[in-house]
């Protein structure tokens, strides 16, 4: 199993701090989750049906013509590589590690992003660096590929940059766009995502995943979240302001220039391991990346958390863990 953020119990054991005393900034999940209403008892008693309105709400939200609900985008990340003959897969680096692992496990050969390939896989914006790929750049690359998979897990804060509307349409039959409710909506525990692609490919993917891929309660919650445009607009404003605030706070450490998305800030520094350790000893969990050496910070969710992070960063800066 690959390492992911949010492994709070493991951190609690390693550093001897109870889980309840941690500030977890390691997942980049929005700290303000969509408010889940009380659910009808029937959603716990009946199997889900695919004509309940979820797909319509997702099409309206994403602008996609054709899509398939998933148990999180991870389901498609693991299944898609096995639907295609082994070939060369171009991926940028660093990248969300599950993509490379799934294509490699299916017998494909991984190559650098700039190399010639039959397939290409990327996150836009990139996870973990926050790098954004222009739509024009990706469309130009698409014409030379058998398949391009674009993971848009972090794009909901800037939906105008999404390629979902064109996925599977004429001239874009080789494009798959993955969307998720985990990050922007703060509903990672619901495990809901979507693949936007050509109908024939979605049919193959649906057969590979089997029936009832998304639980009935999760479908109900997702439908409400996707249709609530007022909440989405307010969430974008909250996230944008918090991301700017976080970048400013990290810039004051003197470690370098942070970059990222509305949901996280990424900071490359040779002192990443020392700062990760120092923060963890203070009960603050962030993501540490070894190559290149970097830290990724999610957003604090209230003023007490902001004050705690600021105090820890200032204390560590004066203690100079890099020395």
C-alpha positions, 0 to 999 in steps of 0.5 A: 500500500502506498503512503497517503495523508491522513494516517493520524493513528500511525502518527499518534503511535510514532510520536506518542501524541493522542489522535485527538490532540493533532492538527491534521493538515496532511490530506488537503481535504477542505476543512469545511465540508458540505453540510450533510442533511438527515438522510431518508431511512430508505437509503439504508434499506434499499440498493441504489438505482442509477436513475435517482438523479445523481448522474443528472446533477453531475452532468449539470455540475461538470458540463460532461455529456457522459459520465459514470459514478464511482466509489471515489476516483480511485476506483477508475485509477486502478481499473482503467490501466487494465482495460488497455494493452500494455504500452508506454505511459507518460506521466509528469513527476512528481505525481499522485503515486497511485497512478504510476502504481496502477499502470505499472501493475497492469504491465505498462512502461512508465516514461517521462512526461515529455517522451513519446507514448501511447498513453498519458496520465496527469493530475490537473492541477497537479498533486502534489505540486499544484502545477496547472496544465493549460487546456490548449496544451493538453488538447494538443497532446491528446491528438497523439495518444491512444488515451489521456487520463486527467485527474481533476480532483483539485479543480473544483475551486477553478472549474473553468479550467476543467476538460470534463465537458469535452471528455468523450465527445467527437474528437475527444473519444480518447480523453478520460476526466476523473472528478471527485467529491473528496477534496473540494466538498470535504466528503472524502469519507463518502467515496464518490467520484466520476469518470467522464469519457466516451460511452463505449469506454464507460461501459467497459469500465462499468462492467469491470467495476460491477453493480452498485459501485456507489452506496445509496447513502453516498449517492444521496449526499453527492446529489445534493452537494453537486446541485447546491451551487450557492454553497459551491460559490461560497466554498470557492471564496473561503478556499481562495482566501485561506490558500492566500493566507497559508502561502503568506504564512509559509513564506515567512518561514524563509524556506522558499516560495510556496505554490499550490492550489486553493486547497493546499500549498506545496513548499520545496526545501532541502529541510523538508524532513527536519521541518516535518519531524519538528511539526509532528513533534508539536502534533501537526501533521503535514505531507513530506515528499522525499524526491524532490524534498518538499512539504504539502500543507492543507488548510487550517479550518478555524482561528485556533488552528491558524494560531497553532500553526503560526506559533509552531512555524515561528518556534521551529524557525527560531530553533533552526532545525536545519542546523 
